[in-house]
Amino acid sequence: MTNEMWTLPNALTGLRLLAVPVLGSVLVVSGDTSRGRWIALALFVAASLTDVADGWLARRRNQCTDFGALVDPIADKALIATTLICMSARDLVPWWATVLVLTREAAVTVLRLAVLHHGVIPASRGGKAKTAAQTSLIVLALAAPWWTEVLAAVVMATVVWTVVTGLDYGVKAAALTRARPPSLQPAAVPGRQVPR
């Protein structure tokens, strides 16, 4: 882990963060039109690909930085949260699903900070699958909002898996606090390997 900020992986993370208000604006202004949804879809897919690329490049180039470890998960959550909120405002995703997803993300963030002096819970396959499910839901809702039956099933599956992984994180956090006494310094966060 280094303190260097100006790296290609960090630039990609920054671009993803900058894409969030642009994507939100497109959905708010023209999310009720086919053209607007396709533009939003292209922006979302491009931003999501930067998430894959920045982590891979950071490990490949040995450019895991403190900035990346801090901003990468913020950019990820901002992208998903903003997109879901704007899509719910356009009746593309039900509000109850968005509220449950955002509540889970907020709870995990609070838990992560609460146990930081005990250690770091590494990213799990379940968390990565949760992110993939949320991404798939957004892509499907933007590309084929008329596919209501399939979309309803994907919404339900995504919400259930999101909640389950949140509960799993809570169990792991509780186990960590029992197993390790708190240290005076927060545990080091591995480069871009953050809980999902």
PyMOL CGO cylinders between C-alpha atoms (Angstrom):
from pymol import cmd
from pymol.cgo import CYLINDER

trace = [
    CYLINDER, 0.00, 0.00, 0.00, 1.39, 3.41, -0.98, 0.3, 1, 1, 1, 1, 1, 1,
    CYLINDER, 1.39, 3.41, -0.98, 0.39, 7.04, -0.52, 0.3, 1, 1, 1, 1, 1, 1,
    CYLINDER, 0.39, 7.04, -0.52, 0.82, 7.84, -4.22, 0.3, 1, 1, 1, 1, 1, 1,
    CYLINDER, 0.82, 7.84, -4.22, -2.38, 9.31, -5.64, 0.3, 1, 1, 1, 1, 1, 1,
    CYLINDER, -2.38, 9.31, -5.64, -1.78, 9.93, -9.35, 0.3, 1, 1, 1, 1, 1, 1,
    CYLINDER, -1.78, 9.93, -9.35, -1.99, 6.42, -10.80, 0.3, 1, 1, 1, 1, 1, 1,
    CYLINDER, -1.99, 6.42, -10.80, -4.06, 4.95, -13.63, 0.3, 1, 1, 1, 1, 1, 1,
    CYLINDER, -4.06, 4.95, -13.63, -6.21, 2.81, -11.29, 0.3, 1, 1, 1, 1, 1, 1,
    CYLINDER, -6.21, 2.81, -11.29, -6.99, 5.88, -9.19, 0.3, 1, 1, 1, 1, 1, 1,
    CYLINDER, -6.99, 5.88, -9.19, -7.83, 7.86, -12.34, 0.3, 1, 1, 1, 1, 1, 1,
    CYLINDER, -7.83, 7.86, -12.34, -10.36, 5.18, -13.31, 0.3, 1, 1, 1, 1, 1, 1,
    CYLINDER, -10.36, 5.18, -13.31, -11.85, 5.28, -9.82, 0.3, 1, 1, 1, 1, 1, 1,
    CYLINDER, -11.85, 5.28, -9.82, -12.12, 9.06, -10.09, 0.3, 1, 1, 1, 1, 1, 1,
    CYLINDER, -12.12, 9.06, -10.09, -13.83, 8.79, -13.48, 0.3, 1, 1, 1, 1, 1, 1,
    CYLINDER, -13.83, 8.79, -13.48, -16.37, 6.38, -12.00, 0.3, 1, 1, 1, 1, 1, 1,
    CYLINDER, -16.37, 6.38, -12.00, -17.12, 8.85, -9.23, 0.3, 1, 1, 1, 1, 1, 1,
    CYLINDER, -17.12, 8.85, -9.23, -17.51, 11.68, -11.75, 0.3, 1, 1, 1, 1, 1, 1,
    CYLINDER, -17.51, 11.68, -11.75, -19.87, 9.55, -13.84, 0.3, 1, 1, 1, 1, 1, 1,
    CYLINDER, -19.87, 9.55, -13.84, -22.32, 9.26, -10.93, 0.3, 1, 1, 1, 1, 1, 1,
    CYLINDER, -22.32, 9.26, -10.93, -23.92, 12.75, -11.18, 0.3, 1, 1, 1, 1, 1, 1,
    CYLINDER, -23.92, 12.75, -11.18, -23.95, 12.54, -14.99, 0.3, 1, 1, 1, 1, 1, 1,
    CYLINDER, -23.95, 12.54, -14.99, -25.76, 9.21, -14.89, 0.3, 1, 1, 1, 1, 1, 1,
    CYLINDER, -25.76, 9.21, -14.89, -28.19, 10.48, -12.27, 0.3, 1, 1, 1, 1, 1, 1,
    CYLINDER, -28.19, 10.48, -12.27, -28.95, 13.57, -14.36, 0.3, 1, 1, 1, 1, 1, 1,
    CYLINDER, -28.95, 13.57, -14.36, -29.66, 11.50, -17.47, 0.3, 1, 1, 1, 1, 1, 1,
    CYLINDER, -29.66, 11.50, -17.47, -32.09, 9.29, -15.55, 0.3, 1, 1, 1, 1, 1, 1,
    CYLINDER, -32.09, 9.29, -15.55, -33.87, 12.20, -13.89, 0.3, 1, 1, 1, 1, 1, 1,
    CYLINDER, -33.87, 12.20, -13.89, -34.19, 14.25, -17.09, 0.3, 1, 1, 1, 1, 1, 1,
    CYLINDER, -34.19, 14.25, -17.09, -34.93, 11.54, -19.65, 0.3, 1, 1, 1, 1, 1, 1,
    CYLINDER, -34.93, 11.54, -19.65, -35.20, 8.22, -17.83, 0.3, 1, 1, 1, 1, 1, 1,
    CYLINDER, -35.20, 8.22, -17.83, -38.78, 7.88, -19.02, 0.3, 1, 1, 1, 1, 1, 1,
    CYLINDER, -38.78, 7.88, -19.02, -37.66, 7.68, -22.67, 0.3, 1, 1, 1, 1, 1, 1,
    CYLINDER, -37.66, 7.68, -22.67, -36.05, 4.80, -24.51, 0.3, 1, 1, 1, 1, 1, 1,
    CYLINDER, -36.05, 4.80, -24.51, -33.17, 7.00, -25.66, 0.3, 1, 1, 1, 1, 1, 1,
    CYLINDER, -33.17, 7.00, -25.66, -32.52, 8.23, -22.13, 0.3, 1, 1, 1, 1, 1, 1,
    CYLINDER, -32.52, 8.23, -22.13, -32.50, 4.70, -20.74, 0.3, 1, 1, 1, 1, 1, 1,
    CYLINDER, -32.50, 4.70, -20.74, -30.02, 3.50, -23.35, 0.3, 1, 1, 1, 1, 1, 1,
    CYLINDER, -30.02, 3.50, -23.35, -27.70, 6.44, -22.66, 0.3, 1, 1, 1, 1, 1, 1,
    CYLINDER, -27.70, 6.44, -22.66, -27.96, 5.70, -18.94, 0.3, 1, 1, 1, 1, 1, 1,
    CYLINDER, -27.96, 5.70, -18.94, -27.26, 2.03, -19.60, 0.3, 1, 1, 1, 1, 1, 1,
    CYLINDER, -27.26, 2.03, -19.60, -24.13, 2.85, -21.61, 0.3, 1, 1, 1, 1, 1, 1,
    CYLINDER, -24.13, 2.85, -21.61, -22.88, 5.16, -18.85, 0.3, 1, 1, 1, 1, 1, 1,
    CYLINDER, -22.88, 5.16, -18.85, -23.59, 2.59, -16.14, 0.3, 1, 1, 1, 1, 1, 1,
    CYLINDER, -23.59, 2.59, -16.14, -21.86, -0.25, -17.99, 0.3, 1, 1, 1, 1, 1, 1,
    CYLINDER, -21.86, -0.25, -17.99, -18.83, 1.93, -18.73, 0.3, 1, 1, 1, 1, 1, 1,
    CYLINDER, -18.83, 1.93, -18.73, -18.61, 3.01, -15.08, 0.3, 1, 1, 1, 1, 1, 1,
    CYLINDER, -18.61, 3.01, -15.08, -18.97, -0.59, -13.90, 0.3, 1, 1, 1, 1, 1, 1,
    CYLINDER, -18.97, -0.59, -13.90, -16.16, -1.70, -16.20, 0.3, 1, 1, 1, 1, 1, 1,
    CYLINDER, -16.16, -1.70, -16.20, -13.85, 0.86, -14.59, 0.3, 1, 1, 1, 1, 1, 1,
    CYLINDER, -13.85, 0.86, -14.59, -14.50, -0.90, -11.28, 0.3, 1, 1, 1, 1, 1, 1,
    CYLINDER, -14.50, -0.90, -11.28, -13.21, -4.15, -12.76, 0.3, 1, 1, 1, 1, 1, 1,
    CYLINDER, -13.21, -4.15, -12.76, -10.28, -2.44, -14.47, 0.3, 1, 1, 1, 1, 1, 1,
    CYLINDER, -10.28, -2.44, -14.47, -9.03, -0.33, -11.58, 0.3, 1, 1, 1, 1, 1, 1,
    CYLINDER, -9.03, -0.33, -11.58, -8.72, -3.24, -9.18, 0.3, 1, 1, 1, 1, 1, 1,
    CYLINDER, -8.72, -3.24, -9.18, -7.02, -5.44, -11.77, 0.3, 1, 1, 1, 1, 1, 1,
    CYLINDER, -7.02, -5.44, -11.77, -4.58, -2.70, -12.76, 0.3, 1, 1, 1, 1, 1, 1,
    CYLINDER, -4.58, -2.70, -12.76, -3.81, -1.82, -9.15, 0.3, 1, 1, 1, 1, 1, 1,
    CYLINDER, -3.81, -1.82, -9.15, -2.79, -5.40, -8.41, 0.3, 1, 1, 1, 1, 1, 1,
    CYLINDER, -2.79, -5.40, -8.41, -1.05, -5.92, -11.75, 0.3, 1, 1, 1, 1, 1, 1,
    CYLINDER, -1.05, -5.92, -11.75, 1.02, -2.73, -11.48, 0.3, 1, 1, 1, 1, 1, 1,
    CYLINDER, 1.02, -2.73, -11.48, 1.49, -2.95, -7.73, 0.3, 1, 1, 1, 1, 1, 1,
    CYLINDER, 1.49, -2.95, -7.73, -0.30, 0.39, -7.39, 0.3, 1, 1, 1, 1, 1, 1,
    CYLINDER, -0.30, 0.39, -7.39, -2.62, -0.32, -4.47, 0.3, 1, 1, 1, 1, 1, 1,
    CYLINDER, -2.62, -0.32, -4.47, -2.86, 3.05, -2.73, 0.3, 1, 1, 1, 1, 1, 1,
    CYLINDER, -2.86, 3.05, -2.73, -4.51, 4.50, 0.37, 0.3, 1, 1, 1, 1, 1, 1,
    CYLINDER, -4.51, 4.50, 0.37, -6.56, 6.75, -1.92, 0.3, 1, 1, 1, 1, 1, 1,
    CYLINDER, -6.56, 6.75, -1.92, -7.82, 3.78, -3.93, 0.3, 1, 1, 1, 1, 1, 1,
    CYLINDER, -7.82, 3.78, -3.93, -8.66, 1.75, -0.84, 0.3, 1, 1, 1, 1, 1, 1,
    CYLINDER, -8.66, 1.75, -0.84, -10.69, 4.66, 0.52, 0.3, 1, 1, 1, 1, 1, 1,
    CYLINDER, -10.69, 4.66, 0.52, -12.39, 6.02, -2.61, 0.3, 1, 1, 1, 1, 1, 1,
    CYLINDER, -12.39, 6.02, -2.61, -13.01, 2.79, -4.57, 0.3, 1, 1, 1, 1, 1, 1,
    CYLINDER, -13.01, 2.79, -4.57, -15.78, 1.45, -2.28, 0.3, 1, 1, 1, 1, 1, 1,
    CYLINDER, -15.78, 1.45, -2.28, -17.28, 4.94, -2.00, 0.3, 1, 1, 1, 1, 1, 1,
    CYLINDER, -17.28, 4.94, -2.00, -17.46, 5.21, -5.79, 0.3, 1, 1, 1, 1, 1, 1,
    CYLINDER, -17.46, 5.21, -5.79, -19.00, 1.73, -6.06, 0.3, 1, 1, 1, 1, 1, 1,
    CYLINDER, -19.00, 1.73, -6.06, -21.72, 2.43, -3.52, 0.3, 1, 1, 1, 1, 1, 1,
    CYLINDER, -21.72, 2.43, -3.52, -22.41, 5.91, -4.91, 0.3, 1, 1, 1, 1, 1, 1,
    CYLINDER, -22.41, 5.91, -4.91, -22.86, 4.46, -8.40, 0.3, 1, 1, 1, 1, 1, 1,
    CYLINDER, -22.86, 4.46, -8.40, -25.31, 1.76, -7.30, 0.3, 1, 1, 1, 1, 1, 1,
    CYLINDER, -25.31, 1.76, -7.30, -27.20, 3.97, -4.84, 0.3, 1, 1, 1, 1, 1, 1,
    CYLINDER, -27.20, 3.97, -4.84, -27.63, 6.93, -7.19, 0.3, 1, 1, 1, 1, 1, 1,
    CYLINDER, -27.63, 6.93, -7.19, -28.70, 4.72, -10.08, 0.3, 1, 1, 1, 1, 1, 1,
    CYLINDER, -28.70, 4.72, -10.08, -31.27, 2.83, -8.01, 0.3, 1, 1, 1, 1, 1, 1,
    CYLINDER, -31.27, 2.83, -8.01, -32.72, 6.01, -6.48, 0.3, 1, 1, 1, 1, 1, 1,
    CYLINDER, -32.72, 6.01, -6.48, -33.09, 7.69, -9.87, 0.3, 1, 1, 1, 1, 1, 1,
    CYLINDER, -33.09, 7.69, -9.87, -34.54, 4.54, -11.40, 0.3, 1, 1, 1, 1, 1, 1,
    CYLINDER, -34.54, 4.54, -11.40, -37.08, 4.26, -8.59, 0.3, 1, 1, 1, 1, 1, 1,
    CYLINDER, -37.08, 4.26, -8.59, -38.02, 7.89, -9.19, 0.3, 1, 1, 1, 1, 1, 1,
    CYLINDER, -38.02, 7.89, -9.19, -38.78, 6.85, -12.78, 0.3, 1, 1, 1, 1, 1, 1,
    CYLINDER, -38.78, 6.85, -12.78, -40.70, 3.72, -11.68, 0.3, 1, 1, 1, 1, 1, 1,
    CYLINDER, -40.70, 3.72, -11.68, -38.10, 1.41, -13.19, 0.3, 1, 1, 1, 1, 1, 1,
    CYLINDER, -38.10, 1.41, -13.19, -37.29, -0.27, -9.86, 0.3, 1, 1, 1, 1, 1, 1,
    CYLINDER, -37.29, -0.27, -9.86, -39.73, -0.44, -6.90, 0.3, 1, 1, 1, 1, 1, 1,
    CYLINDER, -39.73, -0.44, -6.90, -38.94, 1.90, -4.04, 0.3, 1, 1, 1, 1, 1, 1,
    CYLINDER, -38.94, 1.90, -4.04, -39.13, -0.86, -1.42, 0.3, 1, 1, 1, 1, 1, 1,
    CYLINDER, -39.13, -0.86, -1.42, -36.28, -2.70, -3.16, 0.3, 1, 1, 1, 1, 1, 1,
    CYLINDER, -36.28, -2.70, -3.16, -34.12, 0.41, -3.33, 0.3, 1, 1, 1, 1, 1, 1,
    CYLINDER, -34.12, 0.41, -3.33, -34.76, 1.23, 0.34, 0.3, 1, 1, 1, 1, 1, 1,
    CYLINDER, -34.76, 1.23, 0.34, -33.79, -2.29, 1.45, 0.3, 1, 1, 1, 1, 1, 1,
    CYLINDER, -33.79, -2.29, 1.45, -30.62, -2.28, -0.66, 0.3, 1, 1, 1, 1, 1, 1,
    CYLINDER, -30.62, -2.28, -0.66, -29.54, 1.14, 0.61, 0.3, 1, 1, 1, 1, 1, 1,
    CYLINDER, -29.54, 1.14, 0.61, -30.34, 0.21, 4.22, 0.3, 1, 1, 1, 1, 1, 1,
    CYLINDER, -30.34, 0.21, 4.22, -28.15, -2.87, 3.93, 0.3, 1, 1, 1, 1, 1, 1,
    CYLINDER, -28.15, -2.87, 3.93, -25.28, -0.88, 2.40, 0.3, 1, 1, 1, 1, 1, 1,
    CYLINDER, -25.28, -0.88, 2.40, -25.51, 1.76, 5.13, 0.3, 1, 1, 1, 1, 1, 1,
    CYLINDER, -25.51, 1.76, 5.13, -25.61, -0.87, 7.87, 0.3, 1, 1, 1, 1, 1, 1,
    CYLINDER, -25.61, -0.87, 7.87, -22.56, -2.69, 6.48, 0.3, 1, 1, 1, 1, 1, 1,
    CYLINDER, -22.56, -2.69, 6.48, -20.64, 0.59, 6.22, 0.3, 1, 1, 1, 1, 1, 1,
    CYLINDER, -20.64, 0.59, 6.22, -21.41, 1.42, 9.86, 0.3, 1, 1, 1, 1, 1, 1,
    CYLINDER, -21.41, 1.42, 9.86, -20.43, -2.10, 10.96, 0.3, 1, 1, 1, 1, 1, 1,
    CYLINDER, -20.43, -2.10, 10.96, -17.22, -1.93, 8.97, 0.3, 1, 1, 1, 1, 1, 1,
    CYLINDER, -17.22, -1.93, 8.97, -16.21, 1.27, 10.74, 0.3, 1, 1, 1, 1, 1, 1,
    CYLINDER, -16.21, 1.27, 10.74, -17.30, -0.11, 14.12, 0.3, 1, 1, 1, 1, 1, 1,
    CYLINDER, -17.30, -0.11, 14.12, -15.05, -3.19, 13.93, 0.3, 1, 1, 1, 1, 1, 1,
    CYLINDER, -15.05, -3.19, 13.93, -12.09, -1.51, 12.24, 0.3, 1, 1, 1, 1, 1, 1,
    CYLINDER, -12.09, -1.51, 12.24, -10.05, -1.54, 15.48, 0.3, 1, 1, 1, 1, 1, 1,
    CYLINDER, -10.05, -1.54, 15.48, -10.60, -5.29, 15.75, 0.3, 1, 1, 1, 1, 1, 1,
    CYLINDER, -10.60, -5.29, 15.75, -9.57, -6.14, 12.20, 0.3, 1, 1, 1, 1, 1, 1,
    CYLINDER, -9.57, -6.14, 12.20, -10.75, -6.20, 8.59, 0.3, 1, 1, 1, 1, 1, 1,
    CYLINDER, -10.75, -6.20, 8.59, -13.33, -8.59, 7.22, 0.3, 1, 1, 1, 1, 1, 1,
    CYLINDER, -13.33, -8.59, 7.22, -12.15, -9.50, 3.70, 0.3, 1, 1, 1, 1, 1, 1,
    CYLINDER, -12.15, -9.50, 3.70, -14.38, -9.34, 0.66, 0.3, 1, 1, 1, 1, 1, 1,
    CYLINDER, -14.38, -9.34, 0.66, -16.37, -12.54, 0.22, 0.3, 1, 1, 1, 1, 1, 1,
    CYLINDER, -16.37, -12.54, 0.22, -17.69, -14.37, -2.81, 0.3, 1, 1, 1, 1, 1, 1,
    CYLINDER, -17.69, -14.37, -2.81, -21.19, -13.72, -1.53, 0.3, 1, 1, 1, 1, 1, 1,
    CYLINDER, -21.19, -13.72, -1.53, -20.55, -9.99, -1.47, 0.3, 1, 1, 1, 1, 1, 1,
    CYLINDER, -20.55, -9.99, -1.47, -19.15, -10.05, -4.98, 0.3, 1, 1, 1, 1, 1, 1,
    CYLINDER, -19.15, -10.05, -4.98, -22.20, -12.05, -6.13, 0.3, 1, 1, 1, 1, 1, 1,
    CYLINDER, -22.20, -12.05, -6.13, -24.40, -9.42, -4.47, 0.3, 1, 1, 1, 1, 1, 1,
    CYLINDER, -24.40, -9.42, -4.47, -22.71, -6.68, -6.47, 0.3, 1, 1, 1, 1, 1, 1,
    CYLINDER, -22.71, -6.68, -6.47, -23.14, -8.73, -9.65, 0.3, 1, 1, 1, 1, 1, 1,
    CYLINDER, -23.14, -8.73, -9.65, -26.83, -9.24, -8.87, 0.3, 1, 1, 1, 1, 1, 1,
    CYLINDER, -26.83, -9.24, -8.87, -27.41, -5.52, -8.29, 0.3, 1, 1, 1, 1, 1, 1,
    CYLINDER, -27.41, -5.52, -8.29, -25.57, -4.70, -11.51, 0.3, 1, 1, 1, 1, 1, 1,
    CYLINDER, -25.57, -4.70, -11.51, -27.64, -7.25, -13.45, 0.3, 1, 1, 1, 1, 1, 1,
    CYLINDER, -27.64, -7.25, -13.45, -30.86, -5.80, -12.01, 0.3, 1, 1, 1, 1, 1, 1,
    CYLINDER, -30.86, -5.80, -12.01, -29.94, -2.29, -13.13, 0.3, 1, 1, 1, 1, 1, 1,
    CYLINDER, -29.94, -2.29, -13.13, -28.89, -3.44, -16.61, 0.3, 1, 1, 1, 1, 1, 1,
    CYLINDER, -28.89, -3.44, -16.61, -32.09, -5.45, -17.09, 0.3, 1, 1, 1, 1, 1, 1,
    CYLINDER, -32.09, -5.45, -17.09, -34.36, -2.67, -15.81, 0.3, 1, 1, 1, 1, 1, 1,
    CYLINDER, -34.36, -2.67, -15.81, -32.76, -0.15, -18.16, 0.3, 1, 1, 1, 1, 1, 1,
    CYLINDER, -32.76, -0.15, -18.16, -32.59, -2.42, -21.20, 0.3, 1, 1, 1, 1, 1, 1,
    CYLINDER, -32.59, -2.42, -21.20, -35.94, -4.19, -20.91, 0.3, 1, 1, 1, 1, 1, 1,
    CYLINDER, -35.94, -4.19, -20.91, -38.31, -2.45, -18.45, 0.3, 1, 1, 1, 1, 1, 1,
    CYLINDER, -38.31, -2.45, -18.45, -41.29, -4.07, -20.16, 0.3, 1, 1, 1, 1, 1, 1,
    CYLINDER, -41.29, -4.07, -20.16, -40.06, -7.57, -19.19, 0.3, 1, 1, 1, 1, 1, 1,
    CYLINDER, -40.06, -7.57, -19.19, -42.05, -7.25, -15.99, 0.3, 1, 1, 1, 1, 1, 1,
    CYLINDER, -42.05, -7.25, -15.99, -42.28, -10.88, -14.83, 0.3, 1, 1, 1, 1, 1, 1,
    CYLINDER, -42.28, -10.88, -14.83, -38.57, -11.58, -15.23, 0.3, 1, 1, 1, 1, 1, 1,
    CYLINDER, -38.57, -11.58, -15.23, -37.69, -8.19, -13.77, 0.3, 1, 1, 1, 1, 1, 1,
    CYLINDER, -37.69, -8.19, -13.77, -39.87, -8.83, -10.71, 0.3, 1, 1, 1, 1, 1, 1,
    CYLINDER, -39.87, -8.83, -10.71, -38.08, -12.14, -10.10, 0.3, 1, 1, 1, 1, 1, 1,
    CYLINDER, -38.08, -12.14, -10.10, -34.66, -10.50, -10.48, 0.3, 1, 1, 1, 1, 1, 1,
    CYLINDER, -34.66, -10.50, -10.48, -35.65, -7.71, -8.09, 0.3, 1, 1, 1, 1, 1, 1,
    CYLINDER, -35.65, -7.71, -8.09, -36.76, -10.21, -5.45, 0.3, 1, 1, 1, 1, 1, 1,
    CYLINDER, -36.76, -10.21, -5.45, -33.66, -12.40, -5.84, 0.3, 1, 1, 1, 1, 1, 1,
    CYLINDER, -33.66, -12.40, -5.84, -31.35, -9.38, -5.68, 0.3, 1, 1, 1, 1, 1, 1,
    CYLINDER, -31.35, -9.38, -5.68, -32.98, -7.98, -2.56, 0.3, 1, 1, 1, 1, 1, 1,
    CYLINDER, -32.98, -7.98, -2.56, -32.97, -11.35, -0.78, 0.3, 1, 1, 1, 1, 1, 1,
    CYLINDER, -32.97, -11.35, -0.78, -29.31, -11.96, -1.58, 0.3, 1, 1, 1, 1, 1, 1,
    CYLINDER, -29.31, -11.96, -1.58, -28.40, -8.39, -0.60, 0.3, 1, 1, 1, 1, 1, 1,
    CYLINDER, -28.40, -8.39, -0.60, -30.07, -8.82, 2.81, 0.3, 1, 1, 1, 1, 1, 1,
    CYLINDER, -30.07, -8.82, 2.81, -28.57, -12.30, 3.36, 0.3, 1, 1, 1, 1, 1, 1,
    CYLINDER, -28.57, -12.30, 3.36, -25.03, -11.08, 2.67, 0.3, 1, 1, 1, 1, 1, 1,
    CYLINDER, -25.03, -11.08, 2.67, -25.64, -8.14, 4.99, 0.3, 1, 1, 1, 1, 1, 1,
    CYLINDER, -25.64, -8.14, 4.99, -26.68, -10.49, 7.80, 0.3, 1, 1, 1, 1, 1, 1,
    CYLINDER, -26.68, -10.49, 7.80, -23.64, -12.67, 7.06, 0.3, 1, 1, 1, 1, 1, 1,
    CYLINDER, -23.64, -12.67, 7.06, -21.41, -9.62, 7.39, 0.3, 1, 1, 1, 1, 1, 1,
    CYLINDER, -21.41, -9.62, 7.39, -23.03, -8.86, 10.75, 0.3, 1, 1, 1, 1, 1, 1,
    CYLINDER, -23.03, -8.86, 10.75, -22.30, -12.39, 11.99, 0.3, 1, 1, 1, 1, 1, 1,
    CYLINDER, -22.30, -12.39, 11.99, -18.67, -12.13, 10.86, 0.3, 1, 1, 1, 1, 1, 1,
    CYLINDER, -18.67, -12.13, 10.86, -18.32, -8.71, 12.50, 0.3, 1, 1, 1, 1, 1, 1,
    CYLINDER, -18.32, -8.71, 12.50, -19.65, -10.08, 15.79, 0.3, 1, 1, 1, 1, 1, 1,
    CYLINDER, -19.65, -10.08, 15.79, -17.27, -13.04, 15.62, 0.3, 1, 1, 1, 1, 1, 1,
    CYLINDER, -17.27, -13.04, 15.62, -14.34, -10.73, 14.90, 0.3, 1, 1, 1, 1, 1, 1,
    CYLINDER, -14.34, -10.73, 14.90, -15.05, -8.52, 17.91, 0.3, 1, 1, 1, 1, 1, 1,
    CYLINDER, -15.05, -8.52, 17.91, -15.19, -11.59, 20.17, 0.3, 1, 1, 1, 1, 1, 1,
    CYLINDER, -15.19, -11.59, 20.17, -12.04, -13.15, 18.74, 0.3, 1, 1, 1, 1, 1, 1,
    CYLINDER, -12.04, -13.15, 18.74, -9.76, -10.09, 18.70, 0.3, 1, 1, 1, 1, 1, 1,
    CYLINDER, -9.76, -10.09, 18.70, -9.34, -7.37, 21.31, 0.3, 1, 1, 1, 1, 1, 1,
    CYLINDER, -9.34, -7.37, 21.31, -9.42, -3.83, 19.91, 0.3, 1, 1, 1, 1, 1, 1,
    CYLINDER, -9.42, -3.83, 19.91, -6.07, -2.36, 18.91, 0.3, 1, 1, 1, 1, 1, 1,
    CYLINDER, -6.07, -2.36, 18.91, -5.01, 1.26, 19.27, 0.3, 1, 1, 1, 1, 1, 1,
    CYLINDER, -5.01, 1.26, 19.27, -4.58, 1.61, 15.51, 0.3, 1, 1, 1, 1, 1, 1,
    CYLINDER, -4.58, 1.61, 15.51, -7.22, 0.74, 12.88, 0.3, 1, 1, 1, 1, 1, 1,
    CYLINDER, -7.22, 0.74, 12.88, -6.40, -2.39, 10.93, 0.3, 1, 1, 1, 1, 1, 1,
    CYLINDER, -6.40, -2.39, 10.93, -4.81, -1.83, 7.54, 0.3, 1, 1, 1, 1, 1, 1,
    CYLINDER, -4.81, -1.83, 7.54, -7.25, -2.21, 4.68, 0.3, 1, 1, 1, 1, 1, 1,
    CYLINDER, -7.25, -2.21, 4.68, -5.92, -4.43, 1.87, 0.3, 1, 1, 1, 1, 1, 1,
    CYLINDER, -5.92, -4.43, 1.87, -5.75, -2.68, -1.49, 0.3, 1, 1, 1, 1, 1, 1,
    CYLINDER, -5.75, -2.68, -1.49, -9.22, -2.63, -3.00, 0.3, 1, 1, 1, 1, 1, 1,
    CYLINDER, -9.22, -2.63, -3.00, -10.25, -5.82, -1.18, 0.3, 1, 1, 1, 1, 1, 1,
    CYLINDER, -10.25, -5.82, -1.18, -13.11, -4.29, 0.75, 0.3, 1, 1, 1, 1, 1, 1,
    CYLINDER, -13.11, -4.29, 0.75, -16.29, -5.94, 2.03, 0.3, 1, 1, 1, 1, 1, 1,
    CYLINDER, -16.29, -5.94, 2.03, -19.12, -5.86, -0.49, 0.3, 1, 1, 1, 1, 1, 1,
]
cmd.load_cgo(trace, "trace")
